[in-house]
């Protein structure tokens, strides 16, 4: 198959880099591997392409150091845009210091590859992100979860309508609610049912090994008209059938922005550290921190 004859059956990729030689080489390489490719010279041009695209890309691959708008600024801009903020975003940069990689992950990048890159690694990362995105699209309607869009008409999040739930997988009964906060009477939704719904969502998105490492995602729960940021994790337990205890933490509120979800993730990572180390904790304190992350306090 010639380089110009790629059908794009593997997926659509937007590559962003101010180096024309790198753009050309990446395009040729990806098209040879049957990806449809669109390219931009910097973040500003990439935003224009995304805003006018008839079909959004499956993955964005971006350099960091670019004129007009750098990769960090591009990621931040995409993160604030409904629909676009769920596109997997991968940095491909010569900035290889640990601090640079950590910053990219903190800002919300799905992955970070350094130049010069291994071609097999790049293909594996792109295919993995696309496969996850397609699994989610395939099952989302059946399990009642969607990628979040705008929620301007939703009530303002408050301490009373922002919930933190803790659900543990039980080998006999499946997802079982361990705790939640606050505890109004009556609850506006069934915690057990939502826990089951979110566990099904995780299987659709991540596959059977979704708890091999901590994973998080922002979703819309169409049946209760709320959004949820969920984090899955596990810890070893030889008494369990799988050898681990699988659990889920979820912050549920009327509206959660993508940028707020990044702060919520850090709150839940602190909570999961307490769970895994078996340190005592008060769920209400973490719920207050989660609300502060949503409200910007």
Secondary structure, DSSP 8 states (H G I E B T S, - for coil): --GGG---TT-EEEEE-S-HHHHHHHHHHHHHTT-EEEEESSHHHHHHHHHH-SS--SEEEE-SS-SSS-HHHHHHHHHTSTTGGGSEEEEEES--SHHHHHHHHHTT-SEEEESS--HHHHHHHHHHHHHHHHHHHHHHHHHTEE-----TTS----TTT-EEEEEEEETTTEEEEEEEE---SS-SS-HHHHHHHHHHHHHHHH-TTTTSS-EEEEEEETTTTEEEEEEEEEEE-TTSTTSEEEEEEEEEES---HHHHHHHHHHHHHHHHHHHTT----HHHHHHHHHHHHHT-
